[in-house]
Amino acid sequence: MRTAGAALTALSCLGVAVLTGCGDGAGGDGVSRDESGASPSASPSPPPDPDWNRHPRSVAAVGDSITRGFHACSALTDCPQVSWATGTDSSVHSLTTRLLGGPKAAGRSWNHAVSGARMLHMPEQMKLAAKHRPELVTMMVGTNDACRDSVRLMTPVADFRTMLEASMRQLRAGAPKAQVYVASVPDLKRVWSTGRANEMSKKIWNLGICPSMLGDPDDLTPVAVARRDAVRNRVVAYNEVLRDVCAKDRYCRYDGGAVFGFRFTGKQLSHWDWFHPSRDGQARLAELAYRNVTAARPPA
């Protein structure tokens, strides 16, 4: 999610004081419930997955600045120790530490994510991850494909698919049976809706953070609304690609849209940019991942 490096450098001139969060961390689960007592018409749960190891013993991570913990500890820096995937910070309790425990995780997890990475960069990251022969690879990428200087510059959906398929081929060439947990792309419009309640966040965003979505955050003209909707629709399309490509791989599990549907609050956004996850946000991502990786059935 790291975008507009020059603009982020200017962030330090704002004083970057720690601000008060605009939420208490509580959020609904987004599930509609029938209070009438009638039988729900929901689709049946998917069957247990016999090919999925619910307790992998090594983890490699690929992705972008979210997985590097950018802006979670201090301004303008990665903080991989708080990464939701492979971090060691006890306040986050990453997926790796949940699976392996603290001491057992040493030497059995690798973080190849790079701040600013797009799907274009995933084949090379997957190649590096495969060299470790991990039992599980986590992937969270796509935010930077949507967070561009303009809607026109967003990664085309067809290109996103092509590079994801190439990434899976790279992994399978070196680690044929490594499991892959694919996290959905966050709902950037929800980030805009949450962060714009804070005046400092809007000043920071106007330095050039995710301009396609967050530029001119108070502009509610039809043109601005259409721009934000176009970005959100592209993220939805990316997530459909993630779901589709993952479904074709025997050892891949998509999160079912869990990250996209998560309601980040001000407490869970970094107060350095009101965009990247804070430590608390990283912990929530770790919870979602652990729940889905260890479930007997893949998310619906």
Phi and psi restraints in degrees (value plus and minus 20) as a CYANA .aco file:
   2 ARG   PHI     -94.4   -54.4
   2 ARG   PSI      98.6   138.6
   3 THR   PHI    -153.4  -113.4
   3 THR   PSI     137.5   177.5
   4 ALA   PHI      31.1    71.1
   4 ALA   PSI      49.7    89.7
   5 GLY   PHI     -77.4   -37.4
   5 GLY   PSI     -60.5   -20.5
   6 ALA   PHI     -83.9   -43.9
   6 ALA   PSI     -58.9   -18.9
   7 ALA   PHI     -87.8   -47.8
   7 ALA   PSI     -56.6   -16.6
   8 LEU   PHI     -86.5   -46.5
   8 LEU   PSI     -55.3   -15.3
   9 THR   PHI     -80.4   -40.4
   9 THR   PSI     -58.6   -18.6
  10 ALA   PHI     -87.1   -47.1
  10 ALA   PSI     -36.6     3.4
  11 LEU   PHI     -76.0   -36.0
  11 LEU   PSI     -55.7   -15.7
  12 SER   PHI     -82.1   -42.1
  12 SER   PSI     -42.8    -2.8
  13 CYS   PHI     -95.3   -55.3
  13 CYS   PSI     -30.6     9.4
  14 LEU   PHI    -103.6   -63.6
  14 LEU   PSI     -27.8    12.2
  15 GLY   PHI      75.3   115.3
  15 GLY   PSI     -41.4    -1.4
  16 VAL   PHI      10.2    50.2
  16 VAL   PSI      32.0    72.0
  17 ALA   PHI     -95.7   -55.7
  17 ALA   PSI     131.1   171.1
  18 VAL   PHI     -88.2   -48.2
  18 VAL   PSI     106.8   146.8
  19 LEU   PHI    -123.9   -83.9
  19 LEU   PSI     147.2   187.2
  20 THR   PHI    -100.2   -60.2
  20 THR   PSI     115.4   155.4
  21 GLY   PHI     -85.7   -45.7
  21 GLY   PSI     132.8   172.8
  22 CYS   PHI    -120.3   -80.3
  22 CYS   PSI      -2.1    37.9
  23 GLY   PHI    -175.4  -135.4
  23 GLY   PSI     145.1   185.1
  24 ASP   PHI    -121.1   -81.1
  24 ASP   PSI     -12.3    27.7
  25 GLY   PHI      68.0   108.0
  25 GLY   PSI     -29.7    10.3
  26 ALA   PHI    -109.4   -69.4
  26 ALA   PSI     120.8   160.8
  27 GLY   PHI    -173.2  -133.2
  27 GLY   PSI     130.2   170.2
  28 GLY   PHI     -89.0   -49.0
  28 GLY   PSI     141.6   181.6
  29 ASP   PHI    -107.7   -67.7
  29 ASP   PSI     -20.4    19.6
  30 GLY   PHI      52.4    92.4
  30 GLY   PSI     -10.8    29.2
  31 VAL   PHI    -113.6   -73.6
  31 VAL   PSI     107.7   147.7
  32 SER   PHI    -103.3   -63.3
  32 SER   PSI     108.4   148.4
  33 ARG   PHI    -136.0   -96.0
  33 ARG   PSI     121.8   161.8
  34 ASP   PHI    -110.5   -70.5
  34 ASP   PSI      91.5   131.5
  35 GLU   PHI    -106.3   -66.3
  35 GLU   PSI     -22.4    17.6
  36 SER   PHI    -101.3   -61.3
  36 SER   PSI     -34.0     6.0
  37 GLY   PHI      72.4   112.4
  37 GLY   PSI     -23.1    16.9
  38 ALA   PHI     -93.0   -53.0
  38 ALA   PSI     132.9   172.9
  39 SER   PHI     -87.1   -47.1
  39 SER   PSI     111.2   151.2
  40 PRO   PHI     -88.7   -48.7
  40 PRO   PSI     134.0   174.0
  41 SER   PHI    -123.3   -83.3
  41 SER   PSI       6.5    46.5
  42 ALA   PHI     -87.1   -47.1
  42 ALA   PSI     134.9   174.9
  43 SER   PHI     -87.0   -47.0
  43 SER   PSI     128.5   168.5
  44 PRO   PHI     -82.9   -42.9
  44 PRO   PSI     130.5   170.5
  45 SER   PHI     -85.3   -45.3
  45 SER   PSI     124.6   164.6
  46 PRO   PHI     -85.1   -45.1
  46 PRO   PSI     133.2   173.2
  47 PRO   PHI     -90.1   -50.1
  47 PRO   PSI     140.3   180.3
  48 PRO   PHI     -76.5   -36.5
  48 PRO   PSI     128.2   168.2
  49 ASP   PHI    -118.6   -78.6
  49 ASP   PSI      85.7   125.7
  50 PRO   PHI     -91.4   -51.4
  50 PRO   PSI     -39.6     0.4
  51 ASP   PHI    -109.9   -69.9
  51 ASP   PSI     -24.6    15.4
  52 TRP   PHI    -118.9   -78.9
  52 TRP   PSI     101.6   141.6
  53 ASN   PHI    -104.2   -64.2
  53 ASN   PSI      92.9   132.9
  54 ARG   PHI     -98.0   -58.0
  54 ARG   PSI     -27.4    12.6
  55 HIS   PHI    -155.7  -115.7
  55 HIS   PSI      45.1    85.1
  56 PRO   PHI     -83.3   -43.3
  56 PRO   PSI     132.4   172.4
  57 ARG   PHI    -128.1   -88.1
  57 ARG   PSI     -15.7    24.3
  58 SER   PHI    -174.4  -134.4
  58 SER   PSI     126.9   166.9
  59 VAL   PHI    -156.3  -116.3
  59 VAL   PSI     110.3   150.3
  60 ALA   PHI    -138.4   -98.4
  60 ALA   PSI     119.4   159.4
  61 ALA   PHI    -137.0   -97.0
  61 ALA   PSI     119.0   159.0
  62 VAL   PHI    -148.3  -108.3
  62 VAL   PSI     136.6   176.6
  63 GLY   PHI     129.6   169.6
  63 GLY   PSI    -166.7  -126.7
  64 ASP   PHI    -141.9  -101.9
  64 ASP   PSI    -172.2  -132.2
  65 SER   PHI     -88.1   -48.1
  65 SER   PSI     -41.5    -1.5
  66 ILE   PHI     -81.4   -41.4
  66 ILE   PSI     -66.1   -26.1
  67 THR   PHI     -93.9   -53.9
  67 THR   PSI     -36.7     3.3
  68 ARG   PHI    -108.7   -68.7
  68 ARG   PSI     -24.5    15.5
  69 GLY   PHI      51.2    91.2
  69 GLY   PSI       7.3    47.3
  70 PHE   PHI     -80.1   -40.1
  70 PHE   PSI     114.1   154.1
  71 HIS   PHI      45.8    85.8
  71 HIS   PSI      -7.2    32.8
  72 ALA   PHI    -107.5   -67.5
  72 ALA   PSI     -42.5    -2.5
  73 CYS   PHI    -133.2   -93.2
  73 CYS   PSI     -63.0   -23.0
  74 SER   PHI    -175.4  -135.4
  74 SER   PSI     149.7   189.7
  75 ALA   PHI     -90.5   -50.5
  75 ALA   PSI     118.8   158.8
  76 LEU   PHI      44.5    84.5
  76 LEU   PSI       3.0    43.0
  77 THR   PHI    -156.2  -116.2
  77 THR   PSI     129.3   169.3
  78 ASP   PHI     -93.2   -53.2
  78 ASP   PSI     133.2   173.2
  79 CYS   PHI    -162.6  -122.6
  79 CYS   PSI      50.2    90.2
  80 PRO   PHI     -81.1   -41.1
  80 PRO   PSI     -38.8     1.2
  81 GLN   PHI     -87.4   -47.4
  81 GLN   PSI     -35.2     4.8
  82 VAL   PHI    -128.5   -88.5
  82 VAL   PSI      -6.8    33.2
  83 SER   PHI     -78.9   -38.9
  83 SER   PSI     114.9   154.9
  84 TRP   PHI     -78.9   -38.9
  84 TRP   PSI     -47.8    -7.8
  85 ALA   PHI    -108.9   -68.9
  85 ALA   PSI     -69.4   -29.4
  86 THR   PHI    -149.6  -109.6
  86 THR   PSI     -12.3    27.7
  87 GLY   PHI     -84.7   -44.7
  87 GLY   PSI     142.7   182.7
  88 THR   PHI    -132.4   -92.4
  88 THR   PSI     -25.9    14.1
  89 ASP   PHI     -87.4   -47.4
  89 ASP   PSI     108.9   148.9
  90 SER   PHI     -88.3   -48.3
  90 SER   PSI     -44.6    -4.6
  91 SER   PHI     -92.9   -52.9
  91 SER   PSI     -42.9    -2.9
  92 VAL   PHI    -111.3   -71.3
  92 VAL   PSI     -60.3   -20.3
  93 HIS   PHI      34.3    74.3
  93 HIS   PSI      47.5    87.5
  94 SER   PHI     -80.2   -40.2
  94 SER   PSI     149.2   189.2
  95 LEU   PHI     -75.0   -35.0
  95 LEU   PSI     -63.5   -23.5
  96 THR   PHI     -81.6   -41.6
  96 THR   PSI     -67.0   -27.0
  97 THR   PHI     -89.3   -49.3
  97 THR   PSI     -51.3   -11.3
  98 ARG   PHI     -86.9   -46.9
  98 ARG   PSI     -57.2   -17.2
  99 LEU   PHI     -98.4   -58.4
  99 LEU   PSI     -60.5   -20.5
 100 LEU   PHI    -130.0   -90.0
 100 LEU   PSI     -39.4     0.6
 101 GLY   PHI      64.4   104.4
 101 GLY   PSI     136.6   176.6
 102 GLY   PHI     -73.1   -33.1
 102 GLY   PSI     -89.0   -49.0
 103 PRO   PHI     -81.2   -41.2
 103 PRO   PSI     -54.3   -14.3
 104 LYS   PHI     -89.6   -49.6
 104 LYS   PSI     -39.6     0.4
 105 ALA   PHI     -97.3   -57.3
 105 ALA   PSI     -40.8    -0.8
 106 ALA   PHI     -80.0   -40.0
 106 ALA   PSI     105.5   145.5
 107 GLY   PHI      57.2    97.2
 107 GLY   PSI     -15.0    25.0
 108 ARG   PHI    -145.0  -105.0
 108 ARG   PSI       0.0    40.0
 109 SER   PHI    -164.3  -124.3
 109 SER   PSI     127.4   167.4
 110 TRP   PHI    -163.2  -123.2
 110 TRP   PSI     114.4   154.4
 111 ASN   PHI    -135.1   -95.1
 111 ASN   PSI      85.5   125.5
 112 HIS   PHI    -123.4   -83.4
 112 HIS   PSI      -9.2    30.8
 113 ALA   PHI     -86.4   -46.4
 113 ALA   PSI     133.2   173.2
 114 VAL   PHI    -154.8  -114.8
 114 VAL   PSI     108.8   148.8
 115 SER   PHI     -80.1   -40.1
 115 SER   PSI     114.1   154.1
 116 GLY   PHI      70.5   110.5
 116 GLY   PSI     -24.5    15.5
 117 ALA   PHI     -87.9   -47.9
 117 ALA   PSI     128.1   168.1
 118 ARG   PHI    -140.5  -100.5
 118 ARG   PSI     159.0   199.0
 119 MET   PHI     -79.2   -39.2
 119 MET   PSI     -48.1    -8.1
 120 LEU   PHI     -73.7   -33.7
 120 LEU   PSI     -51.2   -11.2
 121 HIS   PHI    -113.2   -73.2
 121 HIS   PSI     -23.2    16.8
 122 MET   PHI     -90.1   -50.1
 122 MET   PSI     -55.1   -15.1
 123 PRO   PHI     -76.7   -36.7
 123 PRO   PSI     -61.8   -21.8
 124 GLU   PHI     -88.8   -48.8
 124 GLU   PSI     -61.1   -21.1
 125 GLN   PHI     -83.5   -43.5
 125 GLN   PSI     -60.6   -20.6
 126 MET   PHI     -84.7   -44.7
 126 MET   PSI     -56.7   -16.7
 127 LYS   PHI     -81.0   -41.0
 127 LYS   PSI     -62.7   -22.7
 128 LEU   PHI     -86.3   -46.3
 128 LEU   PSI     -62.0   -22.0
 129 ALA   PHI     -82.9   -42.9
 129 ALA   PSI     -59.4   -19.4
 130 ALA   PHI     -83.0   -43.0
 130 ALA   PSI     -47.8    -7.8
 131 LYS   PHI     -82.6   -42.6
 131 LYS   PSI     -44.8    -4.8
 132 HIS   PHI    -103.2   -63.2
 132 HIS   PSI     -29.4    10.6
 133 ARG   PHI      30.6    70.6
 133 ARG   PSI      31.8    71.8
 134 PRO   PHI     -91.9   -51.9
 134 PRO   PSI     135.9   175.9
 135 GLU   PHI    -100.0   -60.0
 135 GLU   PSI     -43.5    -3.5
 136 LEU   PHI    -160.0  -120.0
 136 LEU   PSI     116.9   156.9
 137 VAL   PHI    -138.7   -98.7
 137 VAL   PSI     109.7   149.7
 138 THR   PHI    -121.8   -81.8
 138 THR   PSI     122.6   162.6
 139 MET   PHI    -153.5  -113.5
 139 MET   PSI     105.1   145.1
 140 MET   PHI    -155.8  -115.8
 140 MET   PSI      89.0   129.0
 141 VAL   PHI    -175.7  -135.7
 141 VAL   PSI     135.4   175.4
 142 GLY   PHI     111.7   151.7
 142 GLY   PSI     -40.9    -0.9
 143 THR   PHI     -81.6   -41.6
 143 THR   PSI     -64.0   -24.0
 144 ASN   PHI     -91.8   -51.8
 144 ASN   PSI     -39.6     0.4
 145 ASP   PHI     -90.1   -50.1
 145 ASP   PSI     -50.8   -10.8
 146 ALA   PHI    -112.8   -72.8
 146 ALA   PSI     -51.5   -11.5
 147 CYS   PHI    -104.4   -64.4
 147 CYS   PSI      65.7   105.7
 148 ARG   PHI    -142.0  -102.0
 148 ARG   PSI     155.7   195.7
 149 ASP   PHI     -86.2   -46.2
 149 ASP   PSI     -43.6    -3.6
 150 SER   PHI    -172.7  -132.7
 150 SER   PSI     143.3   183.3
 151 VAL   PHI     -79.5   -39.5
 151 VAL   PSI     -56.9   -16.9
 152 ARG   PHI     -81.0   -41.0
 152 ARG   PSI     -47.6    -7.6
 153 LEU   PHI    -111.5   -71.5
 153 LEU   PSI     -20.2    19.8
 154 MET   PHI     -83.6   -43.6
 154 MET   PSI     127.8   167.8
 155 THR   PHI     -80.7   -40.7
 155 THR   PSI     106.3   146.3
 156 PRO   PHI     -79.0   -39.0
 156 PRO   PSI     126.7   166.7
 157 VAL   PHI     -80.8   -40.8
 157 VAL   PSI     -59.9   -19.9
 158 ALA   PHI     -82.3   -42.3
 158 ALA   PSI     -60.3   -20.3
 159 ASP   PHI     -88.1   -48.1
 159 ASP   PSI     -58.1   -18.1
 160 PHE   PHI     -79.0   -39.0
 160 PHE   PSI     -64.6   -24.6
 161 ARG   PHI     -84.8   -44.8
 161 ARG   PSI     -65.8   -25.8
 162 THR   PHI     -78.8   -38.8
 162 THR   PSI     -63.2   -23.2
 163 MET   PHI     -94.5   -54.5
 163 MET   PSI     -51.4   -11.4
 164 LEU   PHI     -86.4   -46.4
 164 LEU   PSI     -63.8   -23.8
 165 GLU   PHI     -82.7   -42.7
 165 GLU   PSI     -58.7   -18.7
 166 ALA   PHI     -85.3   -45.3
 166 ALA   PSI     -55.6   -15.6
 167 SER   PHI     -84.5   -44.5
 167 SER   PSI     -63.6   -23.6
 168 MET   PHI     -85.3   -45.3
 168 MET   PSI     -56.5   -16.5
 169 ARG   PHI     -85.3   -45.3
 169 ARG   PSI     -59.5   -19.5
 170 GLN   PHI     -82.4   -42.4
 170 GLN   PSI     -63.2   -23.2
 171 LEU   PHI     -84.1   -44.1
 171 LEU   PSI     -66.4   -26.4
 172 ARG   PHI     -86.7   -46.7
 172 ARG   PSI     -46.1    -6.1
 173 ALA   PHI     -85.8   -45.8
 173 ALA   PSI     -51.6   -11.6
 174 GLY   PHI    -128.4   -88.4
 174 GLY   PSI     -43.3    -3.3
 175 ALA   PHI    -162.2  -122.2
 175 ALA   PSI      58.1    98.1
 176 PRO   PHI     -78.0   -38.0
 176 PRO   PSI     -50.7   -10.7
 177 LYS   PHI    -134.6   -94.6
 177 LYS   PSI      -6.5    33.5
 178 ALA   PHI     -85.4   -45.4
 178 ALA   PSI     114.3   154.3
 179 GLN   PHI     -98.0   -58.0
 179 GLN   PSI     130.7   170.7
 180 VAL   PHI    -147.4  -107.4
 180 VAL   PSI     104.9   144.9
 181 TYR   PHI    -124.7   -84.7
 181 TYR   PSI      95.5   135.5
 182 VAL   PHI    -124.5   -84.5
 182 VAL   PSI      95.0   135.0
 183 ALA   PHI    -107.0   -67.0
 183 ALA   PSI     122.4   162.4
 184 SER   PHI     -91.6   -51.6
 184 SER   PSI     140.6   180.6
 185 VAL   PHI     -95.7   -55.7
 185 VAL   PSI     114.6   154.6
 186 PRO   PHI     -81.5   -41.5
 186 PRO   PSI     136.1   176.1
 187 ASP   PHI     -99.7   -59.7
 187 ASP   PSI      78.8   118.8
 188 LEU   PHI     -86.6   -46.6
 188 LEU   PSI     -48.6    -8.6
 189 LYS   PHI     -88.2   -48.2
 189 LYS   PSI     -53.1   -13.1
 190 ARG   PHI     -87.2   -47.2
 190 ARG   PSI     -57.2   -17.2
 191 VAL   PHI     -80.6   -40.6
 191 VAL   PSI     -65.0   -25.0
 192 TRP   PHI     -79.2   -39.2
 192 TRP   PSI     -67.0   -27.0
 193 SER   PHI     -82.5   -42.5
 193 SER   PSI     -57.3   -17.3
 194 THR   PHI     -95.0   -55.0
 194 THR   PSI     -69.8   -29.8
 195 GLY   PHI     -92.2   -52.2
 195 GLY   PSI     -46.0    -6.0
 196 ARG   PHI     -91.0   -51.0
 196 ARG   PSI     -28.6    11.4
 197 ALA   PHI     -92.1   -52.1
 197 ALA   PSI     -31.9     8.1
 198 ASN   PHI    -131.1   -91.1
 198 ASN   PSI     107.9   147.9
 199 GLU   PHI     -85.0   -45.0
 199 GLU   PSI     -56.8   -16.8
 200 MET   PHI     -85.7   -45.7
 200 MET   PSI     -57.9   -17.9
 201 SER   PHI     -79.2   -39.2
 201 SER   PSI     -60.7   -20.7
 202 LYS   PHI     -87.6   -47.6
 202 LYS   PSI     -55.1   -15.1
 203 LYS   PHI     -84.7   -44.7
 203 LYS   PSI     -61.2   -21.2
 204 ILE   PHI     -87.6   -47.6
 204 ILE   PSI     -65.7   -25.7
 205 TRP   PHI     -79.5   -39.5
 205 TRP   PSI     -56.0   -16.0
 206 ASN   PHI     -89.8   -49.8
 206 ASN   PSI     -26.7    13.3
 207 LEU   PHI     -95.9   -55.9
 207 LEU   PSI     -31.7     8.3
 208 GLY   PHI     103.1   143.1
 208 GLY   PSI       3.7    43.7
 209 ILE   PHI    -106.4   -66.4
 209 ILE   PSI      99.8   139.8
 210 CYS   PHI      25.3    65.3
 210 CYS   PSI      42.0    82.0
 211 PRO   PHI     -77.8   -37.8
 211 PRO   PSI     -53.9   -13.9
 212 SER   PHI     -78.8   -38.8
 212 SER   PSI     -53.9   -13.9
 213 MET   PHI    -124.7   -84.7
 213 MET   PSI     -65.0   -25.0
 214 LEU   PHI    -116.9   -76.9
 214 LEU   PSI     -27.4    12.6
 215 GLY   PHI     -81.8   -41.8
 215 GLY   PSI     121.7   161.7
 216 ASP   PHI      26.7    66.7
 216 ASP   PSI      41.7    81.7
 217 PRO   PHI     -81.6   -41.6
 217 PRO   PSI     -43.3    -3.3
 218 ASP   PHI    -113.2   -73.2
 218 ASP   PSI     -20.8    19.2
 219 ASP   PHI     -95.5   -55.5
 219 ASP   PSI      94.3   134.3
 220 LEU   PHI    -134.3   -94.3
 220 LEU   PSI       2.3    42.3
 221 THR   PHI     -88.8   -48.8
 221 THR   PSI     140.6   180.6
 222 PRO   PHI     -75.2   -35.2
 222 PRO   PSI     -55.6   -15.6
 223 VAL   PHI     -85.2   -45.2
 223 VAL   PSI     -65.0   -25.0
 224 ALA   PHI     -86.9   -46.9
 224 ALA   PSI     -60.4   -20.4
 225 VAL   PHI     -82.2   -42.2
 225 VAL   PSI     -63.2   -23.2
 226 ALA   PHI     -83.7   -43.7
 226 ALA   PSI     -56.9   -16.9
 227 ARG   PHI     -83.2   -43.2
 227 ARG   PSI     -68.0   -28.0
 228 ARG   PHI     -85.7   -45.7
 228 ARG   PSI     -58.0   -18.0
 229 ASP   PHI     -84.8   -44.8
 229 ASP   PSI     -56.2   -16.2
 230 ALA   PHI     -84.7   -44.7
 230 ALA   PSI     -59.3   -19.3
 231 VAL   PHI     -86.2   -46.2
 231 VAL   PSI     -65.7   -25.7
 232 ARG   PHI     -82.5   -42.5
 232 ARG   PSI     -61.2   -21.2
 233 ASN   PHI     -83.6   -43.6
 233 ASN   PSI     -54.3   -14.3
 234 ARG   PHI     -88.7   -48.7
 234 ARG   PSI     -60.1   -20.1
 235 VAL   PHI     -81.9   -41.9
 235 VAL   PSI     -62.4   -22.4
 236 VAL   PHI     -79.8   -39.8
 236 VAL   PSI     -61.2   -21.2
 237 ALA   PHI     -86.0   -46.0
 237 ALA   PSI     -59.7   -19.7
 238 TYR   PHI     -79.8   -39.8
 238 TYR   PSI     -64.0   -24.0
 239 ASN   PHI     -85.4   -45.4
 239 ASN   PSI     -53.6   -13.6
 240 GLU   PHI     -84.6   -44.6
 240 GLU   PSI     -57.8   -17.8
 241 VAL   PHI     -85.5   -45.5
 241 VAL   PSI     -64.9   -24.9
 242 LEU   PHI     -77.4   -37.4
 242 LEU   PSI     -64.9   -24.9
 243 ARG   PHI     -82.5   -42.5
 243 ARG   PSI     -66.4   -26.4
 244 ASP   PHI     -86.5   -46.5
 244 ASP   PSI     -68.4   -28.4
 245 VAL   PHI     -86.9   -46.9
 245 VAL   PSI     -60.6   -20.6
 246 CYS   PHI     -82.7   -42.7
 246 CYS   PSI     -58.6   -18.6
 247 ALA   PHI     -83.6   -43.6
 247 ALA   PSI     -40.9    -0.9
 248 LYS   PHI    -107.6   -67.6
 248 LYS   PSI     -24.5    15.5
 249 ASP   PHI    -128.9   -88.9
 249 ASP   PSI     107.8   147.8
 250 ARG   PHI     -79.6   -39.6
 250 ARG   PSI     -51.8   -11.8
 251 TYR   PHI    -130.5   -90.5
 251 TYR   PSI       7.6    47.6
 252 CYS   PHI    -135.5   -95.5
 252 CYS   PSI     120.9   160.9
 253 ARG   PHI    -153.4  -113.4
 253 ARG   PSI      99.2   139.2
 254 TYR   PHI    -105.6   -65.6
 254 TYR   PSI     130.7   170.7
 255 ASP   PHI     -99.5   -59.5
 255 ASP   PSI     -15.8    24.2
 256 GLY   PHI      51.2    91.2
 256 GLY   PSI      -2.5    37.5
 257 GLY   PHI      65.9   105.9
 257 GLY   PSI      -2.7    37.3
 258 ALA   PHI     -82.4   -42.4
 258 ALA   PSI     -64.9   -24.9
 259 VAL   PHI     -89.1   -49.1
 259 VAL   PSI     -62.3   -22.3
 260 PHE   PHI     -78.4   -38.4
 260 PHE   PSI     -59.3   -19.3
 261 GLY   PHI    -104.4   -64.4
 261 GLY   PSI     -27.6    12.4
 262 PHE   PHI     -91.0   -51.0
 262 PHE   PSI     115.3   155.3
 263 ARG   PHI    -112.8   -72.8
 263 ARG   PSI      63.8   103.8
 264 PHE   PHI     -80.1   -40.1
 264 PHE   PSI     115.6   155.6
 265 THR   PHI    -129.2   -89.2
 265 THR   PSI     156.5   196.5
 266 GLY   PHI     -79.0   -39.0
 266 GLY   PSI     -51.0   -11.0
 267 LYS   PHI     -86.3   -46.3
 267 LYS   PSI     -46.8    -6.8
 268 GLN   PHI    -119.9   -79.9
 268 GLN   PSI     -14.5    25.5
 269 LEU   PHI    -130.3   -90.3
 269 LEU   PSI     121.2   161.2
 270 SER   PHI     -81.1   -41.1
 270 SER   PSI     114.3   154.3
 271 HIS   PHI    -103.1   -63.1
 271 HIS   PSI     -14.9    25.1
 272 TRP   PHI    -104.2   -64.2
 272 TRP   PSI     -46.9    -6.9
 273 ASP   PHI    -167.6  -127.6
 273 ASP   PSI     -23.4    16.6
 274 TRP   PHI      32.2    72.2
 274 TRP   PSI      21.0    61.0
 275 PHE   PHI    -164.0  -124.0
 275 PHE   PSI     -73.8   -33.8
 276 HIS   PHI     -97.9   -57.9
 276 HIS   PSI     136.1   176.1
 277 PRO   PHI     -86.1   -46.1
 277 PRO   PSI     120.9   160.9
 278 SER   PHI     -97.8   -57.8
 278 SER   PSI    -197.1  -157.1
 279 ARG   PHI     -76.2   -36.2
 279 ARG   PSI     -62.8   -22.8
 280 ASP   PHI     -84.9   -44.9
 280 ASP   PSI     -59.6   -19.6
 281 GLY   PHI     -83.3   -43.3
 281 GLY   PSI     -60.2   -20.2
 282 GLN   PHI     -81.8   -41.8
 282 GLN   PSI     -59.6   -19.6
 283 ALA   PHI     -83.9   -43.9
 283 ALA   PSI     -58.8   -18.8
 284 ARG   PHI     -85.9   -45.9
 284 ARG   PSI     -59.0   -19.0
 285 LEU   PHI     -83.6   -43.6
 285 LEU   PSI     -59.3   -19.3
 286 ALA   PHI     -83.3   -43.3
 286 ALA   PSI     -60.6   -20.6
 287 GLU   PHI     -81.0   -41.0
 287 GLU   PSI     -66.5   -26.5
 288 LEU   PHI     -80.2   -40.2
 288 LEU   PSI     -65.0   -25.0
 289 ALA   PHI     -84.5   -44.5
 289 ALA   PSI     -65.2   -25.2
 290 TYR   PHI     -82.3   -42.3
 290 TYR   PSI     -61.3   -21.3
 291 ARG   PHI     -81.1   -41.1
 291 ARG   PSI     -62.4   -22.4
 292 ASN   PHI     -97.9   -57.9
 292 ASN   PSI     -55.2   -15.2
 293 VAL   PHI     -89.1   -49.1
 293 VAL   PSI     -56.9   -16.9
 294 THR   PHI    -112.6   -72.6
 294 THR   PSI     -21.8    18.2
 295 ALA   PHI     -91.3   -51.3
 295 ALA   PSI     125.6   165.6
 296 ALA   PHI     -87.6   -47.6
 296 ALA   PSI     -50.1   -10.1
 297 ARG   PHI    -136.3   -96.3
 297 ARG   PSI     128.2   168.2
 298 PRO   PHI     -88.3   -48.3
 298 PRO   PSI     134.6   174.6
 299 PRO   PHI     -78.3   -38.3
 299 PRO   PSI     125.3   165.3
